[in-house]
Amino acid sequence: MKVPERLLRQLETRVQKGTLRSLSVPPKGLVDFSSNDYLGLAASEVLALNITEEVESQLAHGATGSRLLSGNTRYAQELEEELALFHNAEAALLFNSGYVANCGFFSAVPQRGDTIFYDEASHASMKEGIRLSFAQSFPFRHNDVDDLRQKLKRAQGDVYVAVESLYSMDGDFAPLQELASLCQEQGLYLVVDEAHSNGLYGQKGEGLVSALQLEQEVFARIMTFGKAIGAHGAAVVGPGELQQFLLNFSRPFIYTTALPLASLAAIRQAYRLLPSLTQERARVQELARYYHSLLEDGRALASFSGKEGQNGSPIQAWQLPDPVALRRLANHIQAAGFDVRPVFSPTVPAGKERLRLVLHAYNTKAQVQELCNLLHQHTPKDISLPA
Ligand code: PMP
């Protein structure tokens, strides 16, 4: 069957720019500086055994339908109660992934006549949900509360402010306290995607909103389970009536088959381990600060060190806005035994292409140092970064 010409042209454009994506299975044995498995739970033997035991003790494994029809179980509801309790919220509602949760929340909650202000660096799934909403929407400059204040003049109806607590590509933190005060002061609904902070911050890993004790100021949090939790799926946590509203009106919740038991068991067992992972959480932050200190040691490195606010963040961006040079850099580092991945436009804005580096509890200081040496060694010296 012939493929439409315009699709072929678009693929060709990517080939010419050197930004064509393809699937690749990482060779085994590389040091992981790429995955979102921050705490090592995805590969934890203890967790795998716990999940297997839990699944074996249950009878059915397939969900058989959507939650509102045959797919609901006491198990799923108990898990939601546990999640709500853990995150210090009234209620939680499971979604099949973080992507679906964002689509499910933003397509249903802000409505015609309402306004959404969202950080321009927000994840594609938030933007997708916002596109599906009938509310009007405006981006504000990344982490710029003054710009948000300015734009609030355009607000009408119920007003939602959407941010991530830890940005997935820049690795910097939202000014959550400032945003929460502004939203309190002006009666706005703050929505925080905690995909990259869930499991990593707070006494037990409850996320950044809890670590900052802002649970009461934040209307809804999107918790995903595919990153530090080492599993798959997501939940929206917030007021009880929000849960009730979503299960009545959110189409990405209503019209899809529920998660199977194995996924629910993985989430439940991972959450049981989370409180005990204090050292792992501390280790991620220690390595992140170490990485930063190495960058600050060298002037050449400092010019590639990304932004303020990344110190202590498990996600670090090494910008190199030349796709061909960036791919070459990634290849060099991979050949030396380190799994790092280049991120091109449109996942990040053109001119801000980068290696997205992720630090994990199971990385060592020696590995981080070696990685820094390689970055330094193989990054072309004549590249200037846009401001
Ligand atoms: N939000 C953010 C900030 C993310 O980084 C991601 C995943 N890249 C998602 C949502 C989507 O989550 P999931 O992978 O569970 O669909």
Residues whose N, C-alpha, C, O or C-beta is under 5 A from the ligand:
A	BS01	PMP	S97 G98 Y99 H123 S125 E164 S168 D193 A195 T224 G226 G233
